Amino acid sequence: ARRSRMIDAAHPEGIELDGTLEAWTNHSTWAVLDRLGPLSLADVETAGTVLPLPAHGGESTSLVLGDRLASASRDGPAFLWDIGSGDATGLLLGHSGELVTTAVRGDMILTAAHDGSARVWSATDGRSLLVVPGASELTAAVWLGDHRIALGDLAGHVRVFEIPSGTLVSDTTLAAPISALAVSPDGARLAIGALDGSLRDADRTIEHTAGPVTALVYSTDGARLISSHTDGTTRGWLVASGAAIGMRPDPDPVDTPEDHEGDSALFADGDAILAVRPAGTTRVLAAVDLAPRAILEGRVIARSAQRQIRALGEGTLVVKDEQGERKLSGHRAAITAAALSPDGARLASASVDGAVRVWDPARSEPALLVIAPAGLGAPVTLAFAGSSLVIGFSGGSVRLVPTTPAGALTRACTIARRFRRTVDVAPYCD
């Protein structure tokens, strides 16, 4: 009947709990599991459920580990909960391969991995909203507007799904593995690049003689599509007609044609295009015709309307904004990823040494340091979701970490109210 009864010296008649008793804790709550509903912590004294943990969408199980509760379910995710507060201290997702993409749109998180799966999660409570299995390794994934995602794979497929229904909207097939995807600023157009050099803008195939596509980006005004290729060239095309607007050859000297390398990433930056070179520099090109403007030291790895972030060797970051340029030092190894919050007020950076740092870009000291737990691999993707940072690891797992005192306080107040213990934080809660 999915009921449990607790009997001890203080309660000889027993106290009934609504749910199957799954685990015992050394706190004043029990971990109780209703097989047909969410996991919850039940207050033994009142026999009531005081904190539902609605993270799982399927049948769940749990295990108490000291003052932590570990829970897992058939829908993929596993969580670590602080029993004393009910706070989710860790979030492990169901990918088994290295992450390709971690992208946030509103209150939803898109993750895609080399194991072929893509998942959409709620950034609010970690619920699994959609699981898209794949028969082939994913190579690219993007948000296409607010309610669609596009997935590219090694089999040459680009599938578009509605979110959160999971309805397959379209399946475009190219003759070679997909190597790059890009979305226009208005979210209406999808560009596709492949390893055989195929290049498509929406429904138009763009003819060219360059090598495989390594990166794609639309200009800030959406009027041009910029592509990079393994022959070292960077090329531009008019979206309205598909006509070529210019071409820049490989700026790095090579001994043979086979030594050419394409740009590793492209960014639209106002009226310019930032082309990141594998050698560790960034070319600034005019978006209108790809005319060269400057060469920057370091790789551009993140940008917003207010700031540009570049990575130098040995873990140094360069922040460029209206105040000028300044260096941020703290990482002990090469930078693997970086992200700016939507408002530009926070910068997150990750390194192969396993450390993730959150900075105030206007200052030179990190505001938060997160050390990756052993066994997760190196942090390889970063994205901000509200007051939390989404960290993706090479092992396929993802963690949500609060990044601001305000965000942490909001969660503390919510937890305190649920436990009816607001007296401890009453001066700070509304």
C-alpha positions as CSV (number, residue, x, y, z in Angstrom):
1,A,0.0,0.0,0.0
2,R,3.1,2.2,-0.1
3,R,2.9,3.0,3.6
4,S,5.5,2.9,6.3
5,R,5.3,2.8,10.1
6,M,8.0,4.0,12.6
7,I,7.9,2.5,16.1
8,D,10.2,3.4,19.0
9,A,10.1,4.0,22.8
10,A,8.7,7.5,22.3
11,H,6.0,6.3,19.8
12,P,4.8,2.9,20.9
13,E,1.7,3.2,18.8
14,G,3.8,4.0,15.7
15,I,3.8,6.8,13.3
16,E,2.5,6.3,9.8
17,L,4.4,7.7,6.9
18,D,2.9,8.1,3.4
19,G,5.4,6.2,1.2
20,T,7.7,3.3,1.1
21,L,10.5,3.6,3.6
22,E,13.7,3.6,1.5
23,A,16.5,4.7,3.8
24,W,17.2,5.7,7.4
25,T,19.0,8.9,8.2
26,N,20.6,10.2,11.4
27,H,18.7,13.5,11.2
28,S,15.2,14.3,12.3
29,T,13.9,13.3,8.9
30,W,13.4,10.1,7.0
31,A,14.1,9.5,3.4
32,V,10.8,8.1,2.1
33,L,10.1,6.9,-1.4
34,D,6.7,6.5,-3.0
35,R,7.3,4.2,-6.0
36,L,4.6,6.0,-8.0
37,G,5.7,9.5,-7.0
38,P,8.7,11.7,-6.2
39,L,11.3,11.1,-3.6
40,S,10.7,13.1,-0.4
41,L,12.0,13.7,3.1
42,A,9.4,13.1,5.7
43,D,9.3,14.8,9.2
44,V,9.0,11.9,11.7
45,E,7.5,14.1,14.4
46,T,4.6,15.2,12.4
47,A,4.4,12.2,10.0
48,G,4.2,14.7,7.1
49,T,6.3,15.2,4.0
50,V,8.2,18.4,4.5
51,L,10.4,18.5,1.4
52,P,9.5,16.8,-1.9
53,L,12.5,16.3,-4.1
54,P,10.8,16.3,-7.6
55,A,13.9,15.7,-9.6
56,H,13.1,12.2,-10.8
57,G,10.5,11.4,-13.4
58,G,10.6,7.6,-13.1
59,E,11.0,4.8,-10.6
60,S,13.7,5.8,-8.1
61,T,16.0,4.4,-5.5
62,S,18.1,6.0,-2.8
63,L,21.0,5.4,-0.4
64,V,22.1,7.4,2.6
65,L,25.8,8.3,2.7
66,G,26.5,10.0,6.0
67,D,24.8,13.4,5.9
68,R,24.1,13.0,2.1
69,L,21.3,11.2,0.3
70,A,22.1,9.7,-3.1
71,S,19.1,9.1,-5.4
72,A,18.9,7.7,-8.9
73,S,16.1,6.7,-11.3
74,R,15.4,5.1,-14.6
75,D,15.0,8.4,-16.3
76,G,18.7,9.0,-16.2
77,P,19.8,11.5,-13.6
78,A,21.3,10.9,-10.2
79,F,21.4,13.4,-7.4
80,L,23.2,14.1,-4.2
81,W,21.1,15.8,-1.5
82,D,22.1,17.5,1.7
83,I,19.8,15.8,4.2
84,G,20.0,18.6,6.7
85,S,18.8,21.2,4.2
86,G,17.3,19.3,1.3
87,D,19.6,21.2,-1.1
88,A,20.8,19.4,-4.2
89,T,24.6,19.5,-3.8
90,G,25.4,17.7,-7.0
91,L,23.8,16.7,-10.3
92,L,25.0,13.8,-12.4
93,L,23.4,13.4,-15.9
94,G,23.0,10.3,-17.9
95,H,25.6,10.8,-20.6
96,S,28.3,8.2,-20.9
97,G,30.6,10.1,-23.4
98,E,32.4,13.4,-23.4
99,L,30.1,16.4,-23.7
100,V,29.9,18.2,-27.0
101,T,27.6,21.1,-25.9
102,T,26.2,22.6,-22.8
103,A,23.8,25.4,-23.7
104,V,21.2,27.3,-21.8
105,R,18.0,28.9,-23.1
106,G,15.8,30.5,-20.5
107,D,15.3,28.0,-17.7
108,M,16.3,24.9,-19.8
109,I,19.7,23.3,-20.3
110,L,20.7,21.4,-23.4
111,T,23.5,18.8,-23.1
112,A,24.8,16.6,-25.9
113,A,27.6,14.0,-25.8
114,H,29.7,11.8,-28.0
115,D,27.6,8.8,-26.8
116,G,25.0,10.0,-29.2
117,S,22.5,11.2,-26.6
118,A,21.1,14.7,-26.1
119,R,19.2,15.8,-23.0
120,V,17.2,18.8,-22.0
121,W,16.9,19.6,-18.3
122,S,15.2,22.1,-16.1
123,A,17.7,24.6,-14.8
124,T,15.4,25.3,-11.9
125,D,15.2,21.8,-10.3
126,G,17.2,19.5,-12.5
127,R,14.2,17.6,-13.8
128,S,14.8,15.6,-17.1
129,L,12.5,17.2,-19.7
130,L,13.6,15.3,-22.7
131,V,16.0,12.5,-23.6
132,V,16.9,12.0,-27.3
133,P,18.8,8.8,-27.9
134,G,21.1,8.6,-30.9
135,A,22.5,5.8,-33.1
136,S,25.5,7.9,-34.1
137,E,28.0,10.1,-32.2
138,L,26.9,13.7,-31.9
139,T,29.2,16.3,-33.2
140,A,27.2,19.5,-32.7
141,A,24.1,20.7,-30.9
142,V,22.4,24.1,-30.8
143,W,19.2,25.9,-29.6
144,L,17.1,26.8,-32.6
145,G,14.9,29.6,-31.2
146,D,13.3,29.1,-27.7
147,H,11.6,25.8,-28.3
148,R,13.7,23.7,-30.7
149,I,17.0,22.0,-30.7
150,A,19.2,20.9,-33.7
151,L,21.5,17.9,-33.4
152,G,24.3,17.0,-35.9
153,D,26.0,13.6,-36.0
154,L,28.7,11.5,-37.6
155,A,26.1,9.8,-39.8
156,G,25.4,13.1,-41.6
157,H,22.0,13.7,-40.0
158,V,20.8,17.0,-38.7
159,R,17.6,16.4,-36.6
160,V,15.4,19.2,-35.3
161,F,13.2,18.5,-32.2
162,E,10.4,20.4,-30.5
163,I,11.0,21.1,-26.8
164,P,9.8,19.7,-24.5
165,S,7.5,17.4,-26.5
166,G,10.4,15.7,-28.3
167,T,8.5,15.8,-31.6
168,L,10.9,15.3,-34.6
169,V,10.4,18.3,-36.8
170,S,12.9,17.6,-39.6
171,D,15.8,15.2,-40.5
172,T,18.2,16.6,-43.0
173,T,20.8,14.1,-44.3
174,L,24.2,15.1,-45.9
175,A,26.7,12.7,-47.5
176,A,29.3,13.3,-44.8
177,P,29.6,13.7,-41.1
178,I,28.3,17.0,-39.7
179,S,31.2,19.2,-38.4
180,A,29.5,22.5,-37.5
181,L,26.1,24.1,-36.9
182,A,25.2,27.8,-36.5
183,V,22.0,29.7,-35.8
184,S,21.1,33.1,-37.1
185,P,20.7,35.9,-34.5
186,D,16.9,35.8,-34.9
187,G,16.9,32.0,-34.5
188,A,15.1,31.5,-37.8
189,R,18.0,30.0,-39.9
190,L,20.2,27.0,-39.4
191,A,23.6,26.7,-41.2
192,I,25.1,23.2,-41.6
193,G,28.7,22.3,-42.4
194,A,30.1,18.8,-43.1
195,L,33.5,17.1,-43.4
196,D,33.2,16.7,-47.2
197,G,33.0,20.5,-47.5
198,S,29.2,20.6,-47.9
199,L,27.7,23.9,-46.7
200,R,24.0,24.7,-46.3
201,D,22.3,27.9,-45.2
202,A,18.6,27.0,-44.4
203,D,17.4,25.2,-47.6
204,R,20.2,26.6,-49.9
205,T,23.3,24.6,-50.7
206,I,26.4,26.9,-51.1
207,E,28.8,25.9,-53.8
208,H,32.5,26.3,-53.1
209,T,35.9,24.6,-53.6
210,A,37.2,24.8,-50.1
211,G,37.9,21.8,-47.8
212,P,35.9,20.4,-44.9
213,V,34.1,22.9,-42.7
214,T,35.6,23.5,-39.2
215,A,33.4,26.4,-37.9
216,L,30.4,28.5,-38.8
217,V,28.9,31.8,-37.6
218,Y,26.3,34.3,-38.8
219,S,27.3,38.0,-38.7
220,T,25.7,40.1,-35.9
221,D,23.1,41.5,-38.4
222,G,22.3,38.1,-39.8
223,A,23.1,39.2,-43.3
224,R,26.2,37.1,-43.8
225,L,27.3,33.5,-43.1
226,I,31.0,33.0,-42.3
227,S,32.7,29.6,-42.7
228,S,36.2,28.2,-41.9
229,H,37.7,25.2,-43.7
230,T,40.6,22.8,-43.3
231,D,42.5,24.4,-46.1
232,G,43.0,27.3,-43.8
233,T,40.6,29.7,-45.5
234,T,37.9,31.8,-44.0
235,R,35.0,32.5,-46.4
236,G,31.9,34.7,-46.4
237,W,28.5,34.4,-48.1
238,L,25.5,36.7,-48.4
239,V,22.4,35.1,-46.8
240,A,20.0,36.6,-49.2
241,S,21.6,35.2,-52.3
242,G,24.4,32.8,-51.3
243,A,26.9,34.9,-53.2
244,A,30.5,34.9,-52.0
245,I,31.7,38.2,-50.3
246,G,35.3,37.4,-49.7
247,M,38.0,34.9,-48.7
248,R,41.0,35.0,-46.4
249,P,43.8,32.5,-46.9
250,D,45.6,30.7,-44.1
251,P,47.7,33.3,-42.2
252,D,50.0,30.7,-40.7
253,P,53.0,29.5,-42.7
254,V,52.9,25.8,-43.6
255,D,55.4,23.5,-45.3
256,T,52.8,21.5,-47.3
257,P,49.1,22.0,-48.2
258,E,48.3,19.1,-45.8
259,D,49.6,21.2,-42.9
260,H,46.8,23.8,-43.2
261,E,44.3,24.1,-40.3
262,G,41.0,25.7,-40.2
263,D,39.8,28.2,-37.6
264,S,38.8,26.4,-34.4
265,A,36.0,28.8,-33.6
266,L,34.3,31.9,-35.1
267,F,32.5,34.7,-33.2
268,A,30.4,37.6,-34.5
269,D,31.5,40.8,-32.8
270,G,29.6,43.9,-33.9
271,D,30.8,44.7,-37.4
272,A,33.7,42.2,-37.1
273,I,34.3,38.5,-37.2
274,L,36.7,36.9,-34.7
275,A,38.5,33.9,-36.2
276,V,40.3,31.8,-33.6
277,R,43.4,30.1,-35.0
278,P,44.7,26.7,-33.7
279,A,48.2,28.3,-33.2
280,G,46.7,30.4,-30.3
281,T,45.9,33.8,-32.0
282,T,42.7,35.4,-33.1
283,R,42.2,37.3,-36.4
284,V,39.8,40.3,-36.5
285,L,38.1,40.4,-39.9
286,A,35.6,42.9,-41.3
287,A,32.2,41.2,-41.4
288,V,31.2,42.9,-44.7
289,D,34.1,41.6,-46.8
290,L,36.5,39.7,-44.5
291,A,39.2,42.4,-44.8
292,P,41.8,41.9,-42.1
293,R,41.9,44.4,-39.3
294,A,44.1,43.0,-36.5
295,I,45.7,39.9,-34.9
296,L,45.0,39.4,-31.2
297,E,47.3,37.5,-28.8
298,G,45.4,34.5,-27.4
299,R,42.3,32.6,-28.3
300,V,38.9,34.3,-28.0
301,I,36.8,31.8,-26.0
302,A,33.8,33.9,-24.8
303,R,32.2,37.2,-25.6
304,S,29.2,39.3,-24.8
305,A,28.0,42.7,-25.9
306,Q,30.2,44.3,-23.1
307,R,33.3,42.1,-23.0
308,Q,35.6,39.8,-24.9
309,I,37.6,37.0,-23.2
310,R,40.8,35.5,-24.5
311,A,42.9,32.7,-23.2
312,L,46.7,32.8,-23.2
313,G,49.1,30.0,-22.5
314,E,49.5,28.5,-19.0
315,G,46.0,29.5,-17.7
316,T,46.0,33.3,-18.1
317,L,42.9,35.1,-19.2
318,V,42.6,38.5,-20.9
319,V,39.4,40.6,-20.4
320,K,38.8,43.3,-23.0
321,D,36.0,45.9,-22.4
322,E,35.5,49.7,-22.5
323,Q,37.9,50.0,-19.6
324,G,40.7,48.5,-21.6
325,E,42.5,45.1,-21.3
326,R,43.6,43.4,-18.1
327,K,44.9,39.9,-17.3
328,L,43.3,37.4,-14.8
329,S,45.7,34.9,-13.4
330,G,44.9,31.9,-11.2
331,H,44.6,28.8,-13.3
332,R,47.7,26.5,-13.2
333,A,47.1,24.9,-16.6
334,A,45.6,25.6,-20.0
335,I,42.0,27.0,-20.2
336,T,39.5,24.5,-21.6
337,A,36.3,26.6,-21.5
338,A,34.9,30.0,-20.5
339,A,31.5,31.6,-20.3
340,L,30.0,35.0,-19.6
341,S,26.7,35.5,-17.8
342,P,24.0,37.1,-20.0
343,D,24.4,40.4,-18.2
344,G,28.2,40.2,-18.5
345,A,28.7,40.6,-14.7
346,R,30.2,37.1,-14.1
347,L,32.9,35.2,-15.9
348,A,33.5,31.5,-15.5
349,S,36.6,29.7,-16.7
350,A,37.7,26.1,-16.5
351,S,41.2,24.5,-16.8
352,V,42.6,21.0,-17.4
353,D,43.8,21.1,-13.8
354,G,40.1,20.5,-12.8
355,A,39.5,23.9,-11.4
356,V,36.6,26.1,-12.3
357,R,36.8,29.8,-11.3
358,V,34.0,32.4,-11.3
359,W,35.2,36.0,-11.6
360,D,33.9,39.5,-11.4
361,P,35.3,40.6,-14.8
362,A,35.9,44.1,-13.5
363,R,38.4,42.8,-10.9
364,S,41.4,40.6,-11.0
365,E,40.5,38.1,-8.2
366,P,38.2,35.1,-8.6
367,A,35.0,35.3,-6.6
368,L,34.5,31.5,-6.4
369,L,36.6,28.4,-6.9
370,V,35.1,25.0,-7.7
371,I,37.4,21.9,-7.6
372,A,36.1,19.1,-9.7
373,P,35.5,15.8,-7.8
374,A,37.8,13.0,-8.7
375,G,36.5,10.7,-11.4
376,L,34.5,13.2,-13.4
377,G,37.2,14.1,-15.8
378,A,38.2,17.6,-16.8
379,P,35.7,20.4,-17.0
380,V,35.1,21.0,-20.8
381,T,31.9,23.1,-21.1
382,L,30.4,26.0,-19.1
383,A,27.2,27.9,-19.3
384,F,25.3,30.2,-16.9
385,A,21.7,29.4,-15.9
386,G,20.3,32.1,-13.7
387,S,22.3,32.3,-10.5
388,S,23.9,28.9,-11.2
389,L,26.8,27.7,-13.3
390,V,26.4,24.5,-15.4
391,I,29.7,22.6,-15.6
392,G,30.1,19.8,-18.0
393,F,32.9,17.2,-17.6
394,S,34.7,15.1,-20.0
395,G,33.3,12.0,-18.4
396,G,29.8,13.0,-19.4
397,S,28.5,14.3,-16.0
398,V,27.2,17.8,-15.3
399,R,27.0,19.8,-12.1
400,L,24.9,22.9,-11.1
401,V,26.8,25.2,-8.8
402,P,25.4,28.5,-7.3
403,T,27.7,31.4,-8.2
404,T,26.3,34.4,-6.3
405,P,25.7,35.0,-2.6
406,A,22.2,36.2,-3.6
407,G,21.4,33.0,-5.3
408,A,22.7,30.9,-2.4
409,L,20.6,33.0,0.0
410,T,17.4,32.6,-2.1
411,R,17.8,28.8,-2.0
412,A,18.5,28.9,1.7
413,C,15.4,30.9,2.4
414,T,13.3,28.5,0.2
415,I,14.7,25.5,2.1
416,A,14.2,27.1,5.5
417,R,10.5,27.8,4.7
418,R,9.9,24.3,3.6
419,F,11.4,23.0,6.9
420,R,9.5,25.7,8.9
421,R,12.8,26.9,10.3
422,T,12.8,30.5,9.1
423,V,13.9,31.8,12.5
424,D,17.5,31.0,11.6
425,V,17.5,33.2,8.4
426,A,14.4,35.4,9.1
427,P,16.4,38.7,9.0
428,Y,17.6,37.9,5.5
429,C,14.4,36.5,3.9
430,D,11.4,38.4,2.7
